Amino acid sequence: MPNLSRFSAYTLLMSVLFGLLVSCGYSPLREGLHSKVSREALQELDAAMSQSGRYTAVYQHILDSLGRLGDEVYASGNIERAWHLYMETAERYRSFNTDSALLYSMRAEQVARQQGDKAHWQLSRLIEISSLSTAGLFADARMLLDSIGTQTMTPEVRIAYWKSARLFYSYQGVYVEGHEYYSCQYRRYCRAYSDSLIVSLPVSDPLRVFLICERKVNNGQYESAAKELSAMLARLPESDNLYAMFSFQLAEVYRHRRDIPKYVVWLTRAATGDIKANVREGLALPTLALLLYETGYLNEAFTYMNFALEDATRGHARMRTVAIANLMPVIDAAYKEKISASRDQLIVYLIMVCILFVISTVLLWVLWRQKLAAGESRRRLAAQAQAQDTYMAHFIGLCSGYADRFESLVQLVNRKLAAGEASELQKMIKAGKFAEEREDNFDDMFDKAFLDIYPDFVTRFNALLRPEEQVNLRQGELLTTELRIYALVRLGVDESQRIAQILHCSVSTVYSYRNRMRNRAIDRDGFEQAVRELGRREDD
């Protein structure tokens, strides 16, 4: 059974390992995908997502303070400073909460009307247009955009106009993605306003650098664009919205180069930057989620897309909400399908574990039974060894007794012969005195030795006889002559002549006893064979 024992141990080990692998969620496919996706980048993004509540609370506190300060300054009569505070608050709110951005832009517009400052009024309306574009309210944004007269703009207002118009057409192009005619038209308008900004903005302006890099990426100048983007990223803090914008553009460089690992890294950094800068209308996180979905990372894709959707909803960035909502059913369906498949796989694993457990239990039960049987066999062998020791002791005792009696007999013979009593010695021999003593001693030793080895022989022997013919022993009697004859038969001494020699009786006496005992048996023909088998099956 050592082979069975090793097999059982191996089965148990495999069961445990199998359960551990299932509980840990190990997947060779997932491990292979990690060669394309940076764990560190995803961990940094996950950390930023877990801290998003803290970032939001801090930023909200800053905006509330700015808004209250604007109201206080306005109440004090400093309308000029109040307008600047309302404009700053509206601009900060634009990518965080479009409803609040609209509120403060309209307050700034109201203050500008009080001032009678047309440039301030136009700037207020332009930030309102940007907020409406972010909110996806394109009809209202277009109406306000057309209401601003382009003929009487100052250089500052003109640059702000181009920024708002570029943002408006950029969002509209994303919104109608898939409708080639309109998307191409909106992208053409967006490029036109970008060109105007590149010409008009100062050389060192980050937005100008961004627009130039964007143009280079579109024209396939990836190396030059990557160099300029990396240089700007080295100077920008991660909490700045521009950091996320430049990171996303650098990710686009690597996407065009088909460098998926770096594409994922910079997409992740862009998404992380959006979270830290409290930008709720960013494109990086949903883009990353879609890429992870296509790569096979359904869990992360679902988590990121869901986070992006919730963030856009909280920020009332309706345009981004619609775009994300269009992608959600695809990822959600795949995610649910994966959960269903995982559930089915888990059920299969559980069934396999249960089968292995049952097999292991059966094997353990078999081993336990074999252990019990081996213990019983050892006990029987010990009992047989003890019986053999007892038999040997009896045999040695019998030999020793005969030796002593032989020595005593020799001494007696020498004394009688020395005393001249040969005739008396002869009379003692003829009387059979020595033979009787020898036979009684042998019978007593044989009976004790045999019953030590087969203590239930008499009971088993009587079971082979008819009830009225069973042997009844007198008090103190161990075996009768009949029982002694069949005790020798049980020991394998089957010839009547040999039995007669051992028991010092005539062959006819043995024949007579054996024949008489067969007649008393339940099964006469199979009686002696049954005697030979007494206790043998249990011994085996």
TIMARPA-143967 format. One line per field, with one value per residue (C-alpha): residue number from 1; x, y, z. Coordinates in steps of 0.02 Angstrom, whole numbers. Layout:
REM TIMARPA-143967
seq: NUM:...
c1: X:...
c2: Y:...
c3: Z:...
END
This chain:
REM TIMARPA-143967
seq: 1:2:3:4:5:6:7:8:9:10:11:12:13:14:15:16:17:18:19:20:21:22:23:24:25:26:27:28:29:30:31:32:33:34:35:36:37:38:39:40:41:42:43:44:45:46:47:48:49:50:51:52:53:54:55:56:57:58:59:60:61:62:63:64:65:66:67:68:69:70:71:72:73:74:75:76:77:78:79:80:81:82:83:84:85:86:87:88:89:90:91:92:93:94:95:96:97:98:99:100:101:102:103:104:105:106:107:108:109:110:111:112:113:114:115:116:117:118:119:120:121:122:123:124:125:126:127:128:129:130:131:132:133:134:135:136:137:138:139:140:141:142:143:144:145:146:147:148:149:150:151:152:153:154:155:156:157:158:159:160:161:162:163:164:165:166:167:168:169:170:171:172:173:174:175:176:177:178:179:180:181:182:183:184:185:186:187:188:189:190:191:192:193:194:195:196:197:198:199:200:201:202:203:204:205:206:207:208:209:210:211:212:213:214:215:216:217:218:219:220:221:222:223:224:225:226:227:228:229:230:231:232:233:234:235:236:237:238:239:240:241:242:243:244:245:246:247:248:249:250:251:252:253:254:255:256:257:258:259:260:261:262:263:264:265:266:267:268:269:270:271:272:273:274:275:276:277:278:279:280:281:282:283:284:285:286:287:288:289:290:291:292:293:294:295:296:297:298:299:300:301:302:303:304:305:306:307:308:309:310:311:312:313:314:315:316:317:318:319:320:321:322:323:324:325:326:327:328:329:330:331:332:333:334:335:336:337:338:339:340:341:342:343:344:345:346:347:348:349:350:351:352:353:354:355:356:357:358:359:360:361:362:363:364:365:366:367:368:369:370:371:372:373:374:375:376:377:378:379:380:381:382:383:384:385:386:387:388:389:390:391:392:393:394:395:396:397:398:399:400:401:402:403:404:405:406:407:408:409:410:411:412:413:414:415:416:417:418:419:420:421:422:423:424:425:426:427:428:429:430:431:432:433:434:435:436:437:438:439:440:441:442:443:444:445:446:447:448:449:450:451:452:453:454:455:456:457:458:459:460:461:462:463:464:465:466:467:468:469:470:471:472:473:474:475:476:477:478:479:480:481:482:483:484:485:486:487:488:489:490:491:492:493:494:495:496:497:498:499:500:501:502:503:504:505:506:507:508:509:510:511:512:513:514:515:516:517:518:519:520:521:522:523:524:525:526:527:528:529:530:531:532:533:534:535:536:537:538:539:540
c1: 0:144:96:-83:-23:86:-58:-174:-48:-23:-211:-230:-87:-162:-331:-255:-154:-305:-411:-277:-259:-446:-460:-316:-393:-238:-252:-111:-193:-193:-10:31:-62:42:184:82:9:118:67:149:54:-112:-72:-36:-202:-294:-214:-270:-447:-451:-396:-514:-633:-495:-442:-622:-649:-493:-535:-717:-659:-549:-692:-816:-692:-668:-855:-887:-743:-818:-986:-905:-803:-957:-1056:-916:-934:-771:-855:-694:-613:-778:-783:-607:-650:-811:-716:-580:-712:-808:-648:-599:-774:-784:-697:-759:-945:-1022:-1180:-1079:-969:-1124:-1185:-1026:-1002:-1175:-1133:-975:-1081:-1203:-1061:-987:-1154:-1155:-980:-1030:-869:-900:-736:-778:-952:-883:-756:-894:-1003:-858:-827:-1013:-1001:-857:-960:-1111:-999:-930:-1108:-1156:-1282:-1221:-1375:-1365:-1176:-1190:-1322:-1213:-1059:-1149:-1210:-1035:-980:-810:-780:-756:-648:-491:-340:-374:-557:-511:-393:-527:-652:-540:-514:-702:-740:-602:-671:-849:-805:-688:-829:-952:-832:-817:-1005:-1043:-901:-955:-1047:-904:-972:-1009:-859:-741:-823:-808:-628:-588:-662:-566:-402:-436:-458:-305:-204:-265:-213:-40:-12:-80:-21:150:288:307:121:88:-72:24:155:13:-72:92:126:-52:-24:142:58:-77:58:159:303:305:486:483:314:372:527:429:292:419:508:344:294:459:409:226:159:49:-94:-103:-235:-104:-2:-146:-170:14:18:-133:-51:110:5:-63:116:147:-22:27:195:102:203:61:155:206:35:-45:81:48:-139:-134:-32:-153:-301:-209:-173:-357:-407:-277:-326:-512:-550:-715:-730:-563:-546:-398:-487:-627:-498:-391:-544:-586:-407:-406:-571:-498:-342:-441:-436:-623:-618:-510:-604:-771:-703:-621:-765:-888:-779:-766:-955:-990:-862:-935:-1110:-1059:-977:-1131:-1016:-1161:-1063:-935:-1074:-1159:-996:-954:-1133:-1120:-969:-1035:-1158:-1019:-902:-1043:-1105:-928:-903:-1065:-1020:-852:-935:-1054:-910:-810:-960:-978:-791:-799:-940:-834:-687:-797:-862:-684:-629:-778:-734:-554:-613:-725:-582:-464:-592:-616:-428:-407:-546:-461:-295:-378:-457:-290:-205:-333:-309:-121:-139:-250:-125:15:-88:-121:62:106:-21:49:225:173:86:243:346:225:231:420:421:308:417:576:490:434:609:684:560:601:785:763:658:782:923:820:782:966:1009:869:930:1110:1055:950:1088:1219:1108:1077:893:878:725:633:684:614:449:435:461:332:206:213:242:365:258:104:197:274:105:17:154:153:-37:-38:99:20:-152:-86:23:-113:-248:-129:-118:-301:-396:-570:-534:-656:-798:-766:-748:-915:-998:-960:-1053:-1236:-1295:-1328:-1160:-1047:-896:-919:-759:-748:-693:-506:-496:-417:-435:-503:-419:-540:-504:-317:-327:-416:-300:-160:-269:-288:-98:-80:-42:-169:-104:-180:-17:80:-56:-47:142:128:-12:63:-92:-138:-182:-349:-390:-358:-464:-603:-604:-599:-740:-847:-821:-867:-1030:-1069:-1034:-1166:-1076:-992:-903:-832:-802:-613:-583:-685:-574:-419:-494:-543:-487:-387:-494:-483:-295:-277
c2: 0:129:173:207:312:419:436:494:622:683:699:798:913:944:981:1112:1193:1193:1279:1409:1449:1471:1580:1689:1715:1664:1682:1643:1759:1902:1872:1881:2044:2125:2133:2267:2358:2443:2386:2537:2659:2574:2570:2757:2786:2676:2774:2939:2870:2817:2994:3082:3126:3218:3311:3361:3422:3532:3603:3633:3728:3841:3875:3911:4034:4119:4131:4203:4325:4384:4412:4507:4615:4648:4696:4816:4906:4852:4795:4780:4658:4567:4536:4463:4349:4289:4255:4158:4058:4020:3967:3851:3778:3748:3578:3537:3581:3661:3717:3817:3882:3946:4026:4125:4170:4246:4340:4405:4455:4547:4642:4684:4757:4863:4920:4956:4871:4784:4686:4619:4575:4482:4388:4341:4277:4179:4084:4052:3980:3867:3807:3772:3676:3570:3539:3482:3623:3659:3752:3882:3893:3921:4055:4150:4127:4207:4349:4413:4539:4495:4667:4762:4640:4685:4568:4490:4458:4391:4261:4213:4200:4083:3976:3962:3929:3798:3713:3721:3638:3514:3452:3450:3346:3219:3220:3176:3050:2920:3046:3075:3230:3331:3270:3318:3488:3521:3461:3581:3727:3671:3668:3841:3916:3820:3899:4071:4040:3978:4140:4253:4175:4216:4094:4033:4010:3825:3819:3874:3737:3611:3662:3652:3479:3427:3485:3390:3231:3250:3277:3125:3223:3109:3126:3317:3318:3194:3299:3461:3375:3291:3459:3542:3397:3413:3592:3564:3504:3349:3443:3564:3531:3565:3416:3299:3381:3362:3183:3137:3213:3117:2959:2996:3000:2825:2765:2817:2732:2574:2575:2504:2495:2679:2726:2647:2729:2906:2879:2825:2978:3090:3010:3027:3210:3241:3169:3270:3429:3393:3388:3297:3309:3229:3106:3006:2890:2832:2809:2704:2604:2566:2513:2398:2325:2286:2213:2098:2193:2190:2221:2376:2436:2424:2510:2653:2682:2681:2805:2919:2913:2954:3095:3170:3157:3245:3381:3396:3371:3307:3296:3180:3086:3045:2987:2876:2811:2752:2645:2581:2451:2365:2356:2318:2173:2104:2125:2035:1898:1879:1871:1739:1641:1660:1598:1448:1417:1431:1304:1186:1214:1183:1022:967:1011:915:765:773:791:637:539:594:548:375:350:405:286:144:187:194:22:-47:28:-57:-221:-205:-173:-325:-428:-368:-415:-589:-611:-557:-681:-820:-776:-780:-949:-1015:-955:-1042:-1200:-1194:-1171:-1321:-1422:-1375:-1412:-1582:-1622:-1563:-1669:-1822:-1789:-1777:-1935:-2023:-1974:-2030:-2195:-2222:-2191:-2308:-2445:-2423:-2434:-2589:-2673:-2626:-2696:-2856:-2818:-2853:-2960:-2820:-2699:-2818:-2828:-2637:-2631:-2768:-2680:-2528:-2405:-2301:-2299:-2238:-2095:-2048:-2051:-1949:-1819:-1811:-1797:-1656:-1559:-1587:-1531:-1370:-1328:-1361:-1264:-1118:-1109:-1152:-1101:-1121:-1289:-1388:-1265:-1265:-1454:-1479:-1364:-1499:-1632:-1661:-1577:-1741:-1810:-1668:-1704:-1658:-1635:-1679:-1546:-1517:-1616:-1525:-1648:-1823:-1958:-1923:-1738:-1772:-1878:-1738:-1609:-1700:-1705:-1515:-1503:-1600:-1773:-1870:-2052:-2162:-2258:-2097:-2039:-2205:-2189:-2013:-2057:-2230:-2328:-2457:-2415:-2503:-2392:-2238:-2309:-2347:-2174:-2087:-2193:-2169:-1981:-1970:-2057:-1921:-1780:-1675:-1699:-1870:-1860:-1686:-1699:-1726:-1594:-1473:-1516:-1476:-1305:-1257:-1076:-1069:-938:-819:-845:-804
c3: 0:-2:-182:-131:15:-100:-223:-84:-23:-202:-226:-66:-115:-287:-207:-92:-231:-344:-212:-180:-363:-380:-220:-281:-455:-552:-740:-863:-991:-867:-825:-1010:-1030:-893:-1018:-1109:-959:-828:-655:-574:-684:-648:-461:-466:-553:-427:-285:-363:-383:-201:-152:-271:-130:-39:-198:-229:-52:-57:-228:-181:-28:-137:-258:-118:-44:-213:-240:-66:-89:-254:-171:-28:-146:-252:-98:-48:-214:-296:-456:-557:-435:-413:-601:-601:-452:-536:-698:-607:-513:-674:-765:-622:-615:-804:-801:-626:-625:-778:-688:-563:-704:-794:-633:-602:-787:-787:-627:-713:-864:-751:-667:-838:-893:-737:-780:-958:-1012:-1178:-1175:-1002:-1060:-1211:-1104:-982:-1122:-1198:-1037:-1030:-1207:-1153:-1005:-1117:-1238:-1096:-1036:-1212:-1235:-1411:-1474:-1336:-1354:-1542:-1518:-1394:-1504:-1651:-1543:-1509:-1638:-1706:-1781:-1619:-1522:-1429:-1454:-1283:-1325:-1497:-1422:-1295:-1438:-1536:-1379:-1349:-1533:-1543:-1386:-1455:-1622:-1539:-1425:-1568:-1672:-1531:-1505:-1687:-1700:-1828:-1940:-2060:-2146:-1990:-1892:-2034:-2045:-1859:-1856:-1999:-1901:-1747:-1844:-1914:-1741:-1679:-1820:-1771:-1590:-1642:-1738:-1601:-1437:-1362:-1408:-1229:-1199:-1149:-1251:-1407:-1376:-1353:-1515:-1612:-1542:-1585:-1764:-1773:-1713:-1846:-1977:-1922:-1844:-1693:-1639:-1637:-1549:-1416:-1382:-1355:-1254:-1139:-1114:-1060:-948:-855:-806:-764:-596:-601:-519:-666:-798:-932:-868:-909:-1079:-1127:-1060:-1165:-1320:-1285:-1268:-1441:-1507:-1440:-1504:-1680:-1656:-1597:-1437:-1330:-1162:-1168:-1237:-1084:-966:-1031:-1043:-862:-812:-906:-816:-650:-689:-727:-559:-464:-559:-528:-715:-736:-924:-965:-1108:-1042:-919:-1036:-1175:-1058:-1005:-1187:-1222:-1070:-1127:-1298:-1215:-1103:-938:-910:-723:-738:-894:-804:-648:-743:-861:-717:-621:-773:-798:-616:-619:-779:-706:-545:-649:-763:-913:-1017:-1178:-1098:-1007:-1171:-1251:-1101:-1090:-1270:-1224:-1059:-1127:-1225:-1075:-955:-1063:-1078:-891:-850:-974:-888:-717:-783:-860:-699:-601:-715:-704:-515:-511:-617:-500:-348:-425:-463:-286:-216:-324:-267:-88:-105:-185:-48:85:8:-2:177:230:134:215:385:357:299:450:562:468:482:669:686:587:701:853:781:739:915:985:875:925:1107:1079:996:1142:1259:1154:1152:1340:1360:1241:1333:1499:1434:1372:1534:1633:1529:1551:1740:1744:1632:1749:1901:1812:1775:1958:2013:1895:1955:2137:2107:2008:2137:2275:2177:2158:1973:1995:2084:1946:1818:1913:1913:1725:1693:1804:1683:1822:1722:1564:1657:1737:1570:1479:1612:1608:1416:1407:1533:1444:1271:1330:1405:1255:1127:1221:1241:1052:1017:1174:1093:1011:1119:1086:899:897:986:858:726:829:854:1015:1105:1051:1107:1219:1402:1502:1684:1809:1794:1632:1485:1341:1322:1218:1073:1082:1091:933:839:912:821:664:679:693:530:601:500:498:631:654:688:808:900:918:989:1112:1155:1110:981:801:820:968:861:719:839:917:748:676:831:825:639:680:808:684:597:430:439:271:295:481:483:349:453:604:500:457:635:668:505:415:561:570:387
END
